């Protein structure tokens, strides 16, 4: 089994790249889904996050409101680090459990892919055989995110929370420039998949 991490700044096209991997037969581990489960009322991260951030992050049903939590952590670097300290070890643990289950039933050439924005920032590269950086020009990323309903100040805060691409490029095994069409991205991803399968 080959473990592949897909990373990149917000709006770079990580999710699209992950979907292309899926189309080409890869198994996908969804980090967002892991975080969602951790933050649910009976999830492993619920109490810790609630203790740290207080009742103001809850909705009427006493579930953690992701938007409220996001607006707090992307406005305060210290609080963001605190949330990462709580969630990162739990996400890694869950992801490793999923990898271990898949390992038992997959062949050595099967690819398992996980998308995670902070692979390098959180020092989790060691959990993957290959890490792919998806990058795109900043103005294009902003345009994509504005069309998804993000405000400019939200985008800037989130971009500030991540390393610059230049820093990540030095650590990535493959770098894919996503500055054109989805078809073009698919060609580039398919090319990387072929290289990974050949080892």
MDTraj code that builds the backbone (N, CA, C; nanometers):
import mdtraj as md
import numpy as np

residues = "UNK UNK UNK UNK UNK UNK UNK UNK UNK UNK UNK UNK UNK UNK UNK UNK UNK UNK UNK UNK UNK UNK UNK UNK UNK UNK UNK UNK UNK UNK UNK UNK UNK UNK UNK UNK UNK UNK UNK UNK UNK UNK UNK UNK UNK UNK UNK UNK UNK UNK UNK UNK UNK UNK UNK UNK UNK UNK UNK UNK UNK UNK UNK UNK UNK UNK UNK UNK UNK UNK UNK UNK UNK UNK UNK UNK UNK UNK UNK UNK UNK UNK UNK UNK UNK UNK UNK UNK UNK UNK UNK UNK UNK UNK UNK UNK UNK UNK UNK UNK UNK UNK UNK UNK UNK UNK UNK UNK UNK UNK UNK UNK UNK UNK UNK UNK UNK UNK UNK UNK UNK UNK UNK UNK UNK UNK UNK UNK UNK UNK UNK UNK UNK UNK UNK UNK UNK UNK UNK UNK UNK UNK UNK UNK UNK UNK UNK UNK UNK UNK UNK UNK UNK UNK UNK UNK UNK UNK UNK UNK UNK UNK UNK UNK UNK UNK UNK UNK UNK UNK UNK UNK UNK UNK UNK UNK UNK UNK UNK UNK UNK UNK UNK UNK UNK UNK UNK UNK UNK UNK UNK UNK UNK UNK UNK UNK UNK UNK UNK".split()
xyz = np.array([
    [0.0839, -0.1197, 0.0000],
    [0.0000, 0.0000, 0.0000],
    [0.0879, 0.1254, 0.0000],
    [0.0544, 0.2185, -0.0855],
    [0.1327, 0.3420, -0.0969],
    [0.0510, 0.4567, -0.0374],
    [0.1082, 0.5222, 0.0650],
    [0.0360, 0.6310, 0.1324],
    [0.0789, 0.7657, 0.0739],
    [-0.0188, 0.8376, 0.0203],
    [0.0090, 0.9652, -0.0451],
    [-0.0644, 1.0773, 0.0282],
    [0.0087, 1.1826, 0.0604],
    [-0.0529, 1.3009, 0.1206],
    [-0.0622, 1.4107, 0.0165],
    [-0.1784, 1.4748, 0.0098],
    [-0.1953, 1.5889, -0.0810],
    [-0.2066, 1.7136, 0.0056],
    [-0.1209, 1.8109, -0.0219],
    [-0.1251, 1.9339, 0.0562],
    [-0.1201, 2.0544, -0.0365],
    [-0.1351, 2.1719, 0.0225],
    [-0.1356, 2.2948, -0.0568],
    [-0.2151, 2.4011, 0.0160],
    [-0.1957, 2.5239, -0.0246],
    [-0.2669, 2.6346, 0.0393],
    [-0.4154, 2.6295, 0.0103],
    [-0.4914, 2.7045, 0.0876],
    [-0.6351, 2.7119, 0.0662],
    [-0.6631, 2.7671, -0.0743],
    [-0.7535, 2.7002, -0.1463],
    [-0.7884, 2.7440, -0.2816],
    [-0.6944, 2.6950, -0.3902],
    [-0.5986, 2.6083, -0.3528],
    [-0.5006, 2.5614, -0.4528],
    [-0.5568, 2.4499, -0.5414],
    [-0.6556, 2.3761, -0.4891],
    [-0.7137, 2.2661, -0.5675],
    [-0.6840, 2.1281, -0.5115],
    [-0.6569, 2.1211, -0.3808],
    [-0.6286, 1.9910, -0.3161],
    [-0.7452, 1.8938, -0.3322],
    [-0.8655, 1.9435, -0.3080],
    [-0.9838, 1.8555, -0.3138],
    [-1.0045, 1.8015, -0.4544],
    [-0.9829, 1.8869, -0.5539],
    [-0.9965, 1.8424, -0.6933],
    [-0.8931, 1.7343, -0.7247],
    [-0.7700, 1.7555, -0.6778],
    [-0.6636, 1.6558, -0.7007],
    [-0.6988, 1.5236, -0.6334],
    [-0.7533, 1.5323, -0.5122],
    [-0.7938, 1.4117, -0.4381],
    [-0.9017, 1.3356, -0.5161],
    [-0.9976, 1.4099, -0.5730],
    [-1.1050, 1.3461, -0.6513],
    [-1.0493, 1.2774, -0.7762],
    [-0.9460, 1.3366, -0.8354],
    [-0.8834, 1.2749, -0.9540],
    [-0.8144, 1.1446, -0.9130],
    [-0.7458, 1.1452, -0.8002],
    [-0.6849, 1.0217, -0.7477],
    [-0.7913, 0.9134, -0.7326],
    [-0.9051, 0.9528, -0.6774],
    [-1.0166, 0.8594, -0.6551],
    [-1.0633, 0.8010, -0.7889],
    [-1.0753, 0.8886, -0.8886],
    [-1.1173, 0.8473, -1.0235],
    [-1.0206, 0.7435, -1.0823],
    [-0.8917, 0.7561, -1.0461],
    [-0.7893, 0.6643, -1.0970],
    [-0.7661, 0.5450, -1.0036],
    [-0.8631, 0.5208, -0.9159],
    [-0.8608, 0.3979, -0.8358],
    [-0.7978, 0.4060, -0.6982],
    [-0.7632, 0.5265, -0.6537],
    [-0.7041, 0.5391, -0.5194],
    [-0.8136, 0.5353, -0.4125],
    [-0.7757, 0.4915, -0.2943],
    [-0.8660, 0.4947, -0.1786],
    [-0.8441, 0.6277, -0.1076],
    [-0.9529, 0.6919, -0.0665],
    [-0.9414, 0.8260, -0.0086],
    [-0.9726, 0.8253, 0.1403],
    [-0.8835, 0.8868, 0.2175],
    [-0.9084, 0.9088, 0.3605],
    [-0.9368, 1.0580, 0.3757],
    [-1.0559, 1.0910, 0.4204],
    [-1.1013, 1.2298, 0.4252],
    [-1.0713, 1.2935, 0.5615],
    [-0.9729, 1.3838, 0.5636],
    [-0.9331, 1.4497, 0.6898],
    [-1.0458, 1.5362, 0.7452],
    [-1.1198, 1.6018, 0.6553],
    [-1.2315, 1.6863, 0.7004],
    [-1.3360, 1.6039, 0.7741],
    [-1.3601, 1.4847, 0.7206],
    [-1.4586, 1.3961, 0.7840],
    [-1.4087, 1.3503, 0.9218],
    [-1.2791, 1.3219, 0.9306],
    [-1.2206, 1.2825, 1.0599],
    [-1.2405, 1.3952, 1.1617],
    [-1.2105, 1.5187, 1.1199],
    [-1.2259, 1.6337, 1.2103],
    [-1.3722, 1.6512, 1.2496],
    [-1.4614, 1.6377, 1.1518],
    [-1.6062, 1.6487, 1.1816],
    [-1.6466, 1.5495, 1.2896],
    [-1.6021, 1.4241, 1.2737],
    [-1.6359, 1.3198, 1.3717],
    [-1.5760, 1.3492, 1.5093],
    [-1.4541, 1.4009, 1.5103],
    [-1.3885, 1.4329, 1.6381],
    [-1.4625, 1.5426, 1.7142],
    [-1.5223, 1.6359, 1.6376],
    [-1.5878, 1.7509, 1.7002],
    [-1.7357, 1.7275, 1.7318],
    [-1.7889, 1.6129, 1.6880],
    [-1.9291, 1.5837, 1.7205],
    [-1.9432, 1.5645, 1.8709],
    [-2.0669, 1.5758, 1.9192],
    [-2.0934, 1.5722, 2.0636],
    [-2.0282, 1.4536, 2.1352],
    [-2.0294, 1.3378, 2.0709],
    [-1.9678, 1.2201, 2.1349],
    [-1.8279, 1.1919, 2.0793],
    [-1.7740, 1.2861, 2.0027],
    [-1.6413, 1.2677, 1.9420],
    [-1.5291, 1.2865, 2.0429],
    [-1.4128, 1.2313, 2.0079],
    [-1.2973, 1.2345, 2.0994],
    [-1.2441, 1.3749, 2.1286],
    [-1.2674, 1.4673, 2.0361],
    [-1.2119, 1.6019, 2.0555],
    [-1.3094, 1.7015, 2.1161],
    [-1.4365, 1.6626, 2.1255],
    [-1.5436, 1.7559, 2.1659],
    [-1.5145, 1.8232, 2.3003],
    [-1.4916, 1.7414, 2.4034],
    [-1.4741, 1.7968, 2.5398],
    [-1.3516, 1.8867, 2.5490],
    [-1.2403, 1.8400, 2.4898],
    [-1.1164, 1.9187, 2.4964],
    [-1.1324, 2.0549, 2.4293],
    [-1.1967, 2.0537, 2.3119],
    [-1.2154, 2.1792, 2.2373],
    [-1.3109, 2.2708, 2.3141],
    [-1.4157, 2.2127, 2.3690],
    [-1.5136, 2.2900, 2.4462],
    [-1.4492, 2.3499, 2.5717],
    [-1.3668, 2.2711, 2.6392],
    [-1.2973, 2.3210, 2.7590],
    [-1.2061, 2.4381, 2.7251],
    [-1.1449, 2.4298, 2.6076],
    [-1.0497, 2.5339, 2.5670],
    [-1.1204, 2.6610, 2.5197],
    [-1.2295, 2.6449, 2.4433],
    [-1.2908, 2.7610, 2.3770],
    [-1.4235, 2.8076, 2.4378],
    [-1.4807, 2.7270, 2.5259],
    [-1.6023, 2.7703, 2.5958],
    [-1.7301, 2.7543, 2.5152],
    [-1.8422, 2.7826, 2.5819],
    [-1.9751, 2.7599, 2.5227],
    [-2.0078, 2.8491, 2.4038],
    [-1.9290, 2.9550, 2.3848],
    [-1.9591, 3.0471, 2.2735],
    [-1.9446, 2.9801, 2.1360],
    [-1.8773, 2.8646, 2.1321],
    [-1.8607, 2.7964, 2.0022],
    [-1.9749, 2.6987, 1.9735],
    [-2.0706, 2.6873, 2.0665],
    [-2.1797, 2.5904, 2.0483],
    [-2.2978, 2.6513, 1.9742],
    [-2.3691, 2.5647, 1.9004],
    [-2.4956, 2.6083, 1.8405],
    [-2.6089, 2.5731, 1.9374],
    [-2.7332, 2.5923, 1.8931],
    [-2.8477, 2.5673, 1.9825],
    [-2.8619, 2.4209, 2.0229],
    [-2.8108, 2.3326, 1.9390],
    [-2.8204, 2.1893, 1.9695],
    [-2.7000, 2.1379, 2.0478],
    [-2.6198, 2.2322, 2.0995],
    [-2.4979, 2.2007, 2.1767],
    [-2.3911, 2.1277, 2.0951],
    [-2.3996, 2.1410, 1.9626],
    [-2.2931, 2.0911, 1.8750],
    [-2.1946, 2.2057, 1.8536],
    [-2.0689, 2.1708, 1.8241],
    [-1.9693, 2.2749, 1.7960],
    [-1.9993, 2.3352, 1.6594],
    [-2.0140, 2.4660, 1.6560],
    [-2.0403, 2.5387, 1.5316],
    [-1.9053, 2.5683, 1.4655],
    [-1.8786, 2.5001, 1.3526],
    [-1.7468, 2.5115, 1.2866],
    [-1.7171, 2.6554, 1.2438],
    [-1.8222, 2.7287, 1.2020],
    [-1.7995, 2.8670, 1.1583],
    [-1.7558, 2.9558, 1.2742],
    [-1.8211, 2.9367, 1.3897],
    [-1.7830, 3.0155, 1.5087],
    [-1.6395, 2.9820, 1.5495],
    [-1.6092, 2.8528, 1.5495],
    [-1.4746, 2.8084, 1.5877],
    [-1.3704, 2.8633, 1.4902],
    [-1.4012, 2.8552, 1.3597],
    [-1.3085, 2.9056, 1.2565],
    [-1.2812, 3.0537, 1.2734],
    [-1.3876, 3.1314, 1.2975],
    [-1.3665, 3.2766, 1.3070],
    [-1.2794, 3.3118, 1.4280],
    [-1.2875, 3.2301, 1.5344],
    [-1.2013, 3.2535, 1.6519],
    [-1.0559, 3.2189, 1.6188],
    [-1.0342, 3.0980, 1.5648],
    [-0.8951, 3.0516, 1.5483],
    [-0.8211, 3.1209, 1.4344],
    [-0.8954, 3.1690, 1.3335],
    [-0.8248, 3.2377, 1.2251],
    [-0.8045, 3.3864, 1.2544],
    [-0.8534, 3.4307, 1.3719],
    [-0.8290, 3.5692, 1.4132],
    [-0.7220, 3.5763, 1.5211],
    [-0.6798, 3.4604, 1.5708],
    [-0.5870, 3.4580, 1.6840],
    [-0.4918, 3.3386, 1.6690],
    [-0.3662, 3.3693, 1.6359],
    [-0.2674, 3.2632, 1.6079],
    [-0.2466, 3.1707, 1.7278],
    [-0.2536, 3.2269, 1.8476],
    [-0.2345, 3.1482, 1.9693],
    [-0.3466, 3.0452, 1.9860],
    [-0.4687, 3.0915, 1.9611],
    [-0.5845, 3.0013, 1.9733],
    [-0.5826, 2.8955, 1.8629],
    [-0.5356, 2.9369, 1.7453],
    [-0.5260, 2.8407, 1.6352],
    [-0.4268, 2.7299, 1.6703],
    [-0.3134, 2.7705, 1.7285],
    [-0.2138, 2.6711, 1.7694],
    [-0.2701, 2.5771, 1.8754],
    [-0.3495, 2.6340, 1.9652],
    [-0.4103, 2.5546, 2.0723],
    [-0.5034, 2.4489, 2.0119],
    [-0.5846, 2.4912, 1.9142],
    [-0.6764, 2.3966, 1.8488],
    [-0.5975, 2.2882, 1.7759],
    [-0.4904, 2.3289, 1.7076],
    [-0.4063, 2.2320, 1.6358],
    [-0.3424, 2.1325, 1.7324],
    [-0.2998, 2.1821, 1.8491],
    [-0.2404, 2.0930, 1.9507],
    [-0.3402, 1.9873, 1.9982],
    [-0.4674, 2.0263, 2.0040],
    [-0.5712, 1.9307, 2.0456],
    [-0.6028, 1.8335, 1.9324],
    [-0.6262, 1.8888, 1.8127],
    [-0.6793, 1.8061, 1.7032],
    [-0.5755, 1.7242, 1.6277],
    [-0.4559, 1.7803, 1.6035],
    [-0.3582, 1.7083, 1.5200],
    [-0.3261, 1.5672, 1.5700],
    [-0.2959, 1.5493, 1.6995],
    [-0.2668, 1.4121, 1.7451],
    [-0.3860, 1.3178, 1.7266],
    [-0.5069, 1.3703, 1.7457],
    [-0.6273, 1.2873, 1.7301],
    [-0.6506, 1.2507, 1.5837],
    [-0.6286, 1.3482, 1.4945],
    [-0.6446, 1.3228, 1.3499],
    [-0.5426, 1.2187, 1.3043],
    [-0.4173, 1.2337, 1.3483],
    [-0.3117, 1.1384, 1.3103],
    [-0.3480, 0.9984, 1.3584],
    [-0.3923, 0.9880, 1.4828],
    [-0.4300, 0.8588, 1.5412],
    [-0.5406, 0.7927, 1.4580],
    [-0.6447, 0.8698, 1.4266],
    [-0.7572, 0.8157, 1.3482],
    [-0.7117, 0.7753, 1.2083],
    [-0.6306, 0.8622, 1.1462],
    [-0.5844, 0.8340, 1.0101],
    [-0.4987, 0.7080, 1.0080],
    [-0.4129, 0.6933, 1.1083],
    [-0.3283, 0.5742, 1.1165],
    [-0.4117, 0.4478, 1.1382],
    [-0.5196, 0.4598, 1.2145],
    [-0.6106, 0.3452, 1.2344],
    [-0.6739, 0.3045, 1.1014],
    [-0.7160, 0.4054, 1.0246],
    [-0.7769, 0.3777, 0.8931],
    [-0.6728, 0.3156, 0.8001],
    [-0.5514, 0.3726, 0.7983],
    [-0.4429, 0.3174, 0.7159],
    [-0.4167, 0.1706, 0.7519],
    [-0.4132, 0.1414, 0.8823],
    [-0.3840, 0.0043, 0.9287],
    [-0.4910, -0.0935, 0.8805],
    [-0.6174, -0.0508, 0.8843],
    [-0.7266, -0.1374, 0.8364],
    [-0.7146, -0.1617, 0.6862],
    [-0.6831, -0.0537, 0.6122],
    [-0.6702, -0.0657, 0.4662],
    [-0.5501, -0.1521, 0.4288],
    [-0.4426, -0.1381, 0.5044],
    [-0.3188, -0.2139, 0.4792],
    [-0.3463, -0.3640, 0.4714],
    [-0.4389, -0.4100, 0.5560],
    [-0.4702, -0.5531, 0.5629],
    [-0.5376, -0.6040, 0.4362],
    [-0.6097, -0.5154, 0.3666],
    [-0.6841, -0.5668, 0.2512],
    [-0.6361, -0.5152, 0.1151],
    [-0.5345, -0.4293, 0.1154],
    [-0.4875, -0.3742, -0.0118],
    [-0.3539, -0.4345, -0.0531],
    [-0.3275, -0.4276, -0.1839],
    [-0.1992, -0.4786, -0.2340],
    [-0.0930, -0.3691, -0.2198],
    [0.0317, -0.4061, -0.2454],
    [0.1402, -0.3086, -0.2260],
    [0.1379, -0.1957, -0.3283],
    [0.0660, -0.2158, -0.4401],
    [0.0604, -0.1103, -0.5425],
    [-0.0638, -0.0218, -0.5293],
    [-0.1538, -0.0575, -0.4366],
    [-0.2732, 0.0252, -0.4162],
    [-0.2342, 0.1572, -0.3502],
    [-0.2984, 0.2639, -0.3962],
    [-0.2686, 0.3969, -0.3420],
    [-0.3797, 0.4403, -0.2467],
    [-0.3381, 0.4885, -0.1306],
    [-0.4324, 0.5496, -0.0361],
    [-0.3921, 0.6955, -0.0236],
    [-0.4882, 0.7837, -0.0438],
    [-0.4559, 0.9258, -0.0457],
    [-0.5315, 0.9999, 0.0651],
    [-0.4603, 1.0916, 0.1304],
    [-0.5220, 1.1765, 0.2328],
    [-0.4891, 1.3215, 0.2002],
    [-0.5920, 1.4042, 0.2042],
    [-0.5735, 1.5476, 0.1788],
    [-0.5611, 1.6182, 0.3129],
    [-0.4563, 1.6963, 0.3301],
    [-0.4387, 1.7696, 0.4560],
    [-0.3620, 1.8983, 0.4291],
    [-0.4187, 2.0092, 0.4700],
    [-0.3586, 2.1397, 0.4400],
    [-0.2243, 2.1605, 0.5096],
    [-0.2078, 2.1011, 0.6293],
    [-0.0910, 2.1356, 0.7116],
    [0.0082, 2.0208, 0.7302],
    [0.0308, 1.9413, 0.6270],
    [0.1226, 1.8266, 0.6395],
    [0.2615, 1.8720, 0.6859],
    [0.3132, 1.9773, 0.6236],
    [0.4477, 2.0236, 0.6604],
    [0.4456, 2.1058, 0.7891],
    [0.3464, 2.1948, 0.7995],
    [0.3366, 2.2798, 0.9186],
    [0.3229, 2.1960, 1.0459],
    [0.2495, 2.0844, 1.0349],
    [0.2256, 1.9982, 1.1524],
    [0.3303, 1.8872, 1.1649],
    [0.4293, 1.8910, 1.0749],
    [0.5385, 1.7925, 1.0769],
    [0.4871, 1.6477, 1.0677],
    [0.3970, 1.6237, 0.9717],
    [0.3399, 1.4885, 0.9581],
    [0.3805, 1.4203, 0.8269],
    [0.4822, 1.4736, 0.7604],
    [0.5281, 1.4144, 0.6337],
    [0.5710, 1.2686, 0.6525],
    [0.6250, 1.2387, 0.7710],
    [0.6784, 1.1039, 0.7976],
    [0.5720, 0.9936, 0.7898],
    [0.4444, 1.0320, 0.7947],
    [0.3369, 0.9317, 0.7893],
    [0.3020, 0.8912, 0.6456],
    [0.3656, 0.9554, 0.5478],
    [0.3335, 0.9297, 0.4070],
    [0.4560, 0.8808, 0.3301],
    [0.4297, 0.8011, 0.2266],
    [0.5388, 0.7587, 0.1373],
    [0.5743, 0.8708, 0.0400],
    [0.4713, 0.9436, -0.0036],
    [0.4906, 1.0578, -0.0945],
    [0.3998, 1.1715, -0.0505],
    [0.4497, 1.2939, -0.0657],
    [0.3638, 1.4107, -0.0434],
    [0.3639, 1.4951, -0.1702],
    [0.2431, 1.5290, -0.2144],
    [0.2262, 1.6101, -0.3355],
    [0.1789, 1.7486, -0.2939],
    [0.2473, 1.8498, -0.3430],
    [0.2044, 1.9874, -0.3188],
    [0.1267, 2.0365, -0.4405],
    [0.0045, 2.0823, -0.4172],
    [-0.0741, 2.1460, -0.5233],
    [-0.0591, 2.2957, -0.5024],
    [-0.0142, 2.3653, -0.6057],
    [0.0033, 2.5101, -0.5897],
    [-0.0647, 2.5863, -0.7028],
    [-0.0970, 2.7101, -0.6739],
    [-0.1604, 2.7970, -0.7738],
    [-0.1274, 2.9413, -0.7370],
    [-0.1254, 3.0311, -0.8365],
    [-0.0963, 3.1719, -0.8051],
    [-0.1977, 3.2271, -0.7042],
    [-0.1488, 3.3134, -0.6180],
    [-0.2316, 3.3669, -0.5090],
    [-0.3593, 3.4339, -0.5606],
    [-0.3464, 3.5145, -0.6670],
    [-0.4648, 3.5856, -0.7176],
    [-0.5714, 3.4885, -0.7684],
    [-0.5269, 3.3780, -0.8282],
    [-0.6207, 3.2766, -0.8774],
    [-0.6881, 3.2056, -0.7598],
    [-0.6104, 3.1774, -0.6560],
    [-0.6666, 3.1131, -0.5361],
    [-0.7714, 3.2033, -0.4721],
    [-0.7408, 3.3331, -0.4638],
    [-0.8359, 3.4290, -0.4048],
    [-0.9647, 3.4321, -0.4869],
    [-0.9491, 3.4341, -0.6194],
    [-1.0659, 3.4364, -0.7098],
    [-1.1538, 3.3126, -0.6873],
    [-1.0899, 3.1957, -0.6790],
    [-1.1642, 3.0702, -0.6558],
    [-1.2400, 3.0749, -0.5233],
    [-1.1728, 3.1250, -0.4193],
    [-1.2326, 3.1263, -0.2855],
    [-1.3447, 3.2285, -0.2745],
    [-1.3289, 3.3429, -0.3413],
    [-1.4368, 3.4425, -0.3423],
    [-1.5617, 3.3839, -0.4072],
    [-1.5408, 3.3048, -0.5143],
    [-1.6558, 3.2440, -0.5831],
    [-1.7219, 3.1354, -0.4978],
    [-1.6483, 3.0852, -0.3959],
    [-1.7069, 2.9849, -0.3046],
    [-1.7744, 3.0503, -0.1841],
    [-1.7712, 3.1833, -0.1809],
    [-1.8426, 3.2527, -0.0735],
    [-1.7575, 3.3004, 0.0431],
    [-1.6251, 3.2827, 0.0333],
    [-1.5377, 3.3347, 0.1395],
    [-1.5243, 3.4865, 0.1245],
    [-1.5096, 3.5566, 0.2357],
    [-1.4827, 3.7006, 0.2276],
    [-1.3318, 3.7193, 0.2135],
    [-1.2922, 3.8361, 0.1645],
    [-1.1498, 3.8629, 0.1437],
    [-1.0724, 3.8564, 0.2756],
    [-1.1314, 3.9076, 0.3833],
    [-1.0592, 3.9048, 0.5118],
    [-1.0438, 3.7615, 0.5633],
    [-1.1460, 3.6781, 0.5408],
    [-1.1364, 3.5358, 0.5788],
    [-1.0224, 3.4683, 0.5023],
    [-1.0190, 3.4954, 0.3713],
    [-0.9166, 3.4343, 0.2851],
    [-0.7768, 3.4741, 0.3330],
    [-0.7590, 3.6033, 0.3586],
    [-0.6272, 3.6521, 0.4004],
    [-0.5834, 3.5898, 0.5331],
    [-0.6776, 3.5788, 0.6272],
    [-0.6455, 3.5176, 0.7577],
    [-0.6030, 3.3726, 0.7402],
    [-0.6766, 3.2997, 0.6560],
    [-0.6459, 3.1577, 0.6367],
    [-0.5135, 3.1393, 0.5629],
    [-0.4882, 3.2258, 0.4656],
    [-0.3616, 3.2167, 0.3922],
    [-0.2429, 3.2460, 0.4844],
    [-0.2633, 3.3403, 0.5748],
    [-0.1569, 3.3773, 0.6688],
    [-0.1221, 3.2623, 0.7634],
    [-0.2200, 3.1748, 0.7858],
    [-0.2009, 3.0622, 0.8790],
    [-0.1195, 2.9485, 0.8171],
    [-0.0932, 2.9585, 0.6863],
    [-0.0218, 2.8503, 0.6170],
    [0.1135, 2.8991, 0.5656],
    [0.2056, 2.8047, 0.5515],
    [0.3368, 2.8385, 0.4958],
    [0.3222, 2.8811, 0.3502],
    [0.4205, 2.9576, 0.3045],
    [0.4280, 2.9930, 0.1623],
    [0.4666, 2.8687, 0.0815],
    [0.4211, 2.8641, -0.0445],
    [0.4494, 2.7483, -0.1305],
    [0.5990, 2.7215, -0.1472],
    [0.6783, 2.8294, -0.1541],
    [0.8233, 2.8136, -0.1764],
    [0.8861, 2.7247, -0.0687],
    [0.8406, 2.7426, 0.0529],
    [0.8925, 2.6652, 0.1660],
    [0.8499, 2.5185, 0.1534],
    [0.7254, 2.4974, 0.1112],
    [0.6724, 2.3606, 0.1001],
    [0.7345, 2.2855, -0.0180],
    [0.7649, 2.3602, -0.1249],
    [0.8210, 2.2965, -0.2454],
    [0.9489, 2.2191, -0.2149],
    [1.0282, 2.2720, -0.1226],
    [1.1552, 2.2068, -0.0871],
    [1.1321, 2.0717, -0.0192],
    [1.0145, 2.0545, 0.0412],
    [0.9861, 1.9327, 0.1176],
    [0.8989, 1.8324, 0.0421],
    [0.8300, 1.8789, -0.0618],
    [0.7365, 1.7919, -0.1343],
    [0.8101, 1.6969, -0.2287],
    [0.7509, 1.5787, -0.2500],
    [0.8078, 1.4827, -0.3462],
    [0.7673, 1.5181, -0.4886],
    [0.6461, 1.5719, -0.5030],
    [0.5965, 1.6171, -0.6335],
    [0.5284, 1.7523, -0.6144],
    [0.5447, 1.8395, -0.7148],
    [0.4766, 1.9697, -0.7117],
    [0.3917, 1.9808, -0.8374],
    [0.2635, 2.0090, -0.8183],
    [0.1722, 2.0244, -0.9324],
    [0.1198, 2.1673, -0.9339],
    [0.1418, 2.2341, -1.0457],
    [0.0946, 2.3717, -1.0646],
    [-0.0479, 2.3655, -1.1191],
    [-0.1435, 2.4137, -1.0406],
    [-0.2844, 2.4104, -1.0821],
    [-0.3287, 2.5510, -1.1222],
    [-0.2831, 2.5933, -1.2402],
    [-0.3104, 2.7307, -1.2829],
    [-0.3915, 2.7373, -1.4118],
    [-0.4534, 2.6231, -1.4470],
    [-0.5276, 2.6192, -1.5733],
    [-0.6624, 2.5507, -1.5496],
    [-0.7004, 2.4621, -1.6419],
    [-0.8318, 2.3969, -1.6337],
    [-0.8253, 2.2688, -1.5504],
    [-0.9430, 2.2160, -1.5205],
    [-0.9534, 2.0895, -1.4474],
    [-0.8949, 1.9754, -1.5315],
    [-0.9130, 1.9840, -1.6637],
    [-0.8584, 1.8817, -1.7549],
    [-0.7058, 1.8795, -1.7465],
    [-0.6493, 1.9990, -1.7404],
    [-0.5034, 2.0129, -1.7312],
    [-0.4528, 1.9559, -1.5984],
    [-0.5279, 1.9836, -1.4914],
    [-0.4917, 1.9305, -1.3592],
    [-0.4973, 1.7783, -1.3622],
    [-0.5996, 1.7246, -1.4272],
    [-0.6134, 1.5783, -1.4340],
    [-0.4934, 1.5151, -1.5042],
    [-0.4491, 1.5763, -1.6127],
    [-0.3314, 1.5241, -1.6847],
    [-0.2089, 1.5197, -1.5931],
    [-0.1888, 1.6290, -1.5194],
    [-0.0719, 1.6382, -1.4308],
    [-0.0803, 1.5366, -1.3167],
    [-0.2005, 1.5227, -1.2587],
    [-0.2185, 1.4272, -1.1484],
    [-0.2005, 1.2846, -1.1996],
    [-0.2574, 1.2549, -1.3167],
    [-0.2456, 1.1200, -1.3752],
    [-0.0988, 1.0845, -1.3989],
    [-0.0216, 1.1822, -1.4415],
    [0.1212, 1.1636, -1.4648],
    [0.1945, 1.1291, -1.3341],
    [0.1575, 1.1973, -1.2255],
    [0.2181, 1.1698, -1.0942],
    [0.1765, 1.0313, -1.0445],
    [0.0492, 0.9962, -1.0644],
    [-0.0001, 0.8636, -1.0227],
    [0.0810, 0.7541, -1.0915],
    [0.1054, 0.7731, -1.2199],
    [0.1834, 0.6750, -1.2976],
    [0.3248, 0.6601, -1.2389],
    [0.3872, 0.7741, -1.2068],
    [0.5228, 0.7706, -1.1484],
    [0.5223, 0.6996, -1.0126],
    [0.4208, 0.7276, -0.9323],
    [0.4117, 0.6656, -0.7990],
    [0.3933, 0.5145, -0.8127],
    [0.3068, 0.4731, -0.9048],
    [0.2805, 0.3290, -0.9223],
    [0.4051, 0.2559, -0.9721],
    [0.4855, 0.3256, -1.0516],
    [0.6097, 0.2640, -1.1011],
    [0.7149, 0.2579, -0.9913],
    [0.6957, 0.3415, -0.8873],
    [0.7883, 0.3445, -0.7732],
    [0.9169, 0.4142, -0.8082],
])
top = md.Topology()
chain = top.add_chain()
for i, resn in enumerate(residues, 1):
    res = top.add_residue(resn, chain, resSeq=i)
    for name in ("N", "CA", "C"):
        top.add_atom(name, md.element.get_by_symbol(name[0]), res)
traj = md.Trajectory(xyz[None], top)
